[in-house]
Amino acid sequence: MEKEAAAREPDPLNTLRFFYHPVNKGKGAALKTGFEHISEKSKIVIVQDADLEYDPNDYGTLIKPITDGRADAVYGSRFLGTHRVFLFWHYLANRSLTLLTNILYDTMLTDMETCYKVVRSEVIRDMKLRASRFDFEPEITAKILKRKLKVYEVPIHYSGRDYAEGKKIGLKDAFEALFALIRYRFTD
């Protein structure tokens, strides 16, 4: 009898819930809304952008350092894994922002701007995030590194898009990321 009752209960890992903003408030705002609804039973949060530049088949590789108890956060590095050759100026901006991150936070990441960030749920629950746009990436990185959490990087598959395919990030976002890295080094 208990077995039948358990079979009818929804599995929180296989239940999808959708949350919408009446107007587009940006990536950071969307993630904050999602984070507010993390189940207490959830152990790991994976940020997956809807454009599928990042391959969901990499989930196993991404969560392994956390499930093995070695990491608090895992970054999927586009530069360690198989990737489509993508835009030079994006590459240069990313490498520059990653270098600045490494200098400011005394670390050695290869891809700070990766959108594949996997974090133990309790880390997200305890973190006050402010970013509403693409500055989410440097903000969460700064806060993870300032807390001296254990971060691993793993290679991922990446199929970057260009502007004709819908890429939206631009020069303004690079400057916002730069200011966020510096701001969160000394505040929050």
VMD Tcl script that draws the C-alpha trace (Angstrom):
set ca {
  {0.00 0.00 0.00}
  {2.78 2.49 0.87}
  {4.48 1.67 -2.40}
  {1.35 2.70 -4.35}
  {1.03 5.96 -2.42}
  {4.68 6.81 -3.04}
  {4.28 6.12 -6.74}
  {1.49 8.72 -7.00}
  {3.50 11.50 -5.33}
  {5.19 13.79 -7.82}
  {8.95 13.42 -8.05}
  {10.41 16.92 -7.42}
  {13.28 16.10 -9.77}
  {10.88 15.39 -12.63}
  {8.42 18.21 -12.00}
  {8.69 21.27 -14.19}
  {7.38 24.61 -13.04}
  {7.38 27.77 -15.12}
  {7.59 31.33 -13.84}
  {7.06 34.37 -16.01}
  {7.68 38.10 -15.75}
  {5.08 40.31 -17.48}
  {7.98 42.05 -19.26}
  {11.54 40.92 -19.93}
  {13.59 42.02 -16.90}
  {16.82 40.33 -17.98}
  {18.72 37.12 -17.33}
  {19.67 37.93 -13.73}
  {16.07 38.77 -12.83}
  {14.85 35.51 -14.37}
  {17.43 33.51 -12.44}
  {16.61 35.26 -9.15}
  {12.94 34.39 -9.66}
  {13.86 30.77 -10.32}
  {16.18 30.65 -7.30}
  {13.36 31.89 -5.06}
  {11.48 28.69 -5.92}
  {14.24 26.13 -5.27}
  {12.74 23.17 -3.47}
  {14.05 22.45 0.03}
  {14.71 18.91 -1.25}
  {16.93 20.16 -4.07}
  {20.65 19.69 -3.56}
  {22.05 21.17 -6.78}
  {21.12 24.09 -9.04}
  {22.12 24.09 -12.72}
  {21.83 27.27 -14.74}
  {20.81 26.28 -18.29}
  {20.19 29.05 -20.81}
  {17.25 28.43 -23.13}
  {19.28 29.00 -26.31}
  {21.03 25.62 -25.89}
  {24.50 26.93 -26.70}
  {25.39 24.67 -23.77}
  {24.73 20.93 -24.13}
  {22.49 19.36 -21.44}
  {24.35 16.08 -22.07}
  {27.16 17.61 -19.97}
  {25.06 17.56 -16.77}
  {26.72 14.38 -15.47}
  {30.19 15.89 -15.86}
  {29.05 19.16 -14.30}
  {27.47 17.71 -11.15}
  {30.07 15.00 -10.45}
  {32.50 17.17 -8.40}
  {29.55 18.25 -6.22}
  {28.05 14.77 -5.80}
  {31.53 13.45 -4.98}
  {31.72 16.04 -2.18}
  {34.71 17.86 -3.71}
  {33.04 21.11 -4.83}
  {30.53 23.75 -3.81}
  {30.32 25.11 -7.37}
  {31.32 23.83 -10.80}
  {31.98 25.99 -13.84}
  {31.70 24.46 -17.29}
  {34.59 25.89 -19.28}
  {34.07 26.51 -22.98}
  {37.83 26.77 -23.39}
  {38.66 23.35 -21.96}
  {36.11 21.41 -24.00}
  {34.88 20.95 -27.54}
  {33.45 24.16 -28.94}
  {32.34 25.82 -32.11}
  {34.75 28.53 -33.21}
  {32.94 31.71 -32.20}
  {33.31 35.47 -32.22}
  {36.82 36.85 -31.67}
  {35.72 39.99 -29.80}
  {33.57 37.92 -27.44}
  {36.53 35.62 -26.85}
  {38.85 38.58 -26.14}
  {36.33 40.22 -23.78}
  {35.76 36.93 -21.96}
  {39.47 36.25 -21.56}
  {40.04 39.80 -20.30}
  {37.21 39.57 -17.77}
  {38.44 36.15 -16.66}
  {41.98 37.51 -16.22}
  {40.65 40.40 -14.14}
  {38.64 37.91 -12.04}
  {41.77 35.85 -11.44}
  {43.73 38.94 -10.40}
  {41.02 40.40 -8.13}
  {40.04 37.13 -6.46}
  {43.37 35.24 -6.55}
  {42.06 32.30 -8.52}
  {42.76 30.59 -11.85}
  {39.52 30.21 -13.78}
  {39.58 29.77 -17.54}
  {35.99 30.89 -18.19}
  {34.37 33.22 -15.64}
  {31.61 34.26 -18.05}
  {30.41 30.71 -18.67}
  {26.66 30.35 -18.39}
  {27.10 26.79 -17.13}
  {27.41 27.32 -13.42}
  {26.34 24.50 -11.10}
  {26.05 25.25 -7.41}
  {24.95 23.47 -4.26}
  {21.42 24.71 -3.55}
  {22.27 25.92 -0.06}
  {24.89 28.28 -1.53}
  {22.24 29.93 -3.71}
  {19.70 30.05 -0.88}
  {22.21 31.92 1.33}
  {23.29 34.40 -1.33}
  {21.81 37.85 -1.89}
  {21.96 38.45 -5.64}
  {21.33 41.89 -7.12}
  {22.07 41.61 -10.86}
  {19.17 41.78 -13.28}
  {21.03 41.35 -16.56}
  {24.14 39.57 -17.79}
  {26.13 40.99 -14.86}
  {24.76 37.98 -12.98}
  {27.83 35.98 -14.10}
  {30.48 38.20 -12.48}
  {28.30 38.84 -9.42}
  {27.79 35.18 -8.56}
  {31.44 34.42 -9.33}
  {32.63 37.25 -7.07}
  {30.39 36.11 -4.23}
  {31.40 32.46 -4.58}
  {35.11 33.32 -4.63}
  {34.89 35.82 -1.75}
  {33.28 33.09 0.37}
  {36.26 30.82 -0.40}
  {33.95 28.09 -1.68}
  {35.46 25.12 -3.48}
  {35.15 25.70 -7.23}
  {35.95 23.19 -9.95}
  {36.06 23.72 -13.71}
  {35.19 20.95 -16.15}
  {35.28 20.88 -19.94}
  {31.94 21.27 -21.70}
  {30.63 21.25 -25.25}
  {29.75 24.68 -26.56}
  {27.99 25.71 -29.74}
  {28.10 29.50 -29.66}
  {25.78 31.59 -31.77}
  {26.43 34.77 -33.68}
  {24.19 37.82 -33.86}
  {22.34 36.52 -36.93}
  {21.44 33.44 -34.86}
  {20.12 35.53 -31.96}
  {23.15 36.39 -29.81}
  {22.20 39.34 -27.61}
  {25.21 40.16 -25.43}
  {27.21 43.21 -26.46}
  {29.89 45.72 -25.52}
  {27.67 47.38 -22.90}
  {27.43 44.02 -21.11}
  {31.22 43.69 -21.04}
  {31.50 47.03 -19.25}
  {28.74 46.07 -16.81}
  {30.64 42.85 -16.06}
  {33.86 44.80 -15.53}
  {32.19 47.16 -13.06}
  {30.45 44.26 -11.29}
  {33.75 42.42 -10.77}
  {35.31 45.49 -9.20}
  {32.21 46.51 -7.21}
  {31.69 43.06 -5.65}
  {35.38 42.73 -4.81}
  {34.95 45.58 -2.32}
  {31.25 45.36 -1.36}
  {28.64 42.76 -0.45}
}
mol new
graphics top color blue
foreach p $ca { graphics top sphere $p radius 0.5 }
foreach p [lrange $ca 0 end-1] q [lrange $ca 1 end] { graphics top cylinder $p $q radius 0.2 }
display resetview
